[in-house]
Amino acid sequence: MSGVVVVESPAKCKTINKYLGKDYRVLASYGHVRDLLPKKGAVDPEHGFAMKYEVIEKNIRHVEAIAKALKKADTLYLATDPDREGEAISWHVHELLKERGLLEGKTVRRVVFHEITKRAITEAIEHPRSLSSELVDAQQARRALDYLVGFNLSPLLWKKVRRGLSAGRVQSPALRMIAERELEIKAFKPREYWTLQAEAVNADKAVIEARLRIYDGKKLEQFSIADEQAAHAAHDALTRAAAGQLQVLTVSKKKRQRKPSPPFITSTLQQEASRKLGFGASRTMRIAQQLYEGIDTGQGAEGLITYMRTDSVNLSQEALEDIRSYILRHYGEQNLPDSANVFKTKSKNAQEAHEAIRPTQVAKEPKAIKSFLTDEQFKLYDLIWKRALACQMVPAIYNTVTADLIAGSEMHQFRATGSTLVEPGFLSVYQEGTDEPDSSNDERLLPPMKKGES
């Protein structure tokens, strides 16, 4: 045996071992193998935040299995997840084996892959790196903060509120934000305002809705009509001025583009799965983990999506070529932009080497593999597949129409707006959801109008 490969989850072992062959043995750490001592002094701020660890009892046997296998191998491949937690797990495994003297004469390699496919696994083994001290330090800082904040605040909560409550690095500032927002809500001074809208019907009985924009020669602001009395007075004046008719003053038309959204990152996947599928964040991540670790679609288990914990909207060159080729074959040249769409990552701390969440092979269409997936796996995979495909398509094109209508004279003007979808572009594949329960993505259609028409 030439190598022992350490991953986090046992679900990956069989698939990765199949790709690498009999010269490798793939074993799981089952998550973290060490944690801070559960008592005071595990983190010492007075001495460089020194941290004292112990092996997690339930994972001792997994560490023993890795140690035993390594005695017969030449190389240790640390292949835990490609994030700071995964890097820390690799480091802890390395430290435990080093303490036992098991790394003498052995080669140690850190391998990283963002999808569980034969190509990705083979490439990772062929292009290893060393452990990243920066990522390990980032994880240790996170763990130290969890410990220090929780250790100091939780007992205070027990004393002042009730036992069993916990406070932490995330919970405490989140609670403060909620409390401050509640104070803002209580301090808010409501102001009354009114809007007026006209509903008109043309000769063809088509309904046109328009909102009052100019009243008595003045452009309306939010609080221009501030009470019911003023609203009724304006209503009566407009009704008299219009005498049952609104006249078209101007009609303007222009084209508008709507660009596709970037591929999913962790947060946007959770948000969209909530809007469209009704999945909670933990449910979404659990299903995504299954799709990442591998599903047997008739030719053995293989990962269907890339790593689902990412804040980067980048796509690899290979993925871009794969997606663009698919669009050209199935949607035609008119739906393929001249060059790949590039999206800018919003987070300053995003790890650009990572990829967005995408299907590992766009040729694996959701409907084609539906029979191999559970209902919830299919729904999430379908969402990820469509979003990744749509992000590399041309924008949707709308014709937008704005019409100003007058009530008696130009002193009183209503405005009607609407648009029609001319070229669907990416919308033929995917349309992003919305958080507003009453909003609709359907565009309001205005009937044809011309200047002077009543």
Buried (B, 14 or more C-beta within 10 A) or exposed (E): EBBBBBBBBBBBBEBBBBBBEEEBBBBBBBBBBBBBEEEEEBBEEEEEEEBEBEBBEEBEEBBEBBBEBBEEBEBBBBBBBBBBBBBBBBBBBBBBBEEEEBBEEBEBBBBBBBBBBBEBBEEBBEEBEEBBEEBBBBBBEBBBBBBBBBBEBBEEBBEEEEEEEEBBBEBBEEEEEEEEEEEEEEEEEEEEBBEBEBEBEBEEEEEBBBEBBBBEEEEBEEEBBEEEEBBEEBBEBBEEBBEEEBBBBEBEEEEEEBBBBBBBBBEBBBBBBBBBBEBEBEBBBEBBBBBBBBBEBEEEBBBBBBBBBBBBBBBBEEBBEBBBEBBEEEBEEEBBBEEBBEBEBEEEEBBEEBBBBBBBBBEBBBEEBBEBBEEBBBBBBBBBBBBBBBBBBBBBBBBBBBBBBBBBEEBBBBBBEBBEBEBBBBBEBBBBBEEEEEEEEEBEEBBEBEEEBE
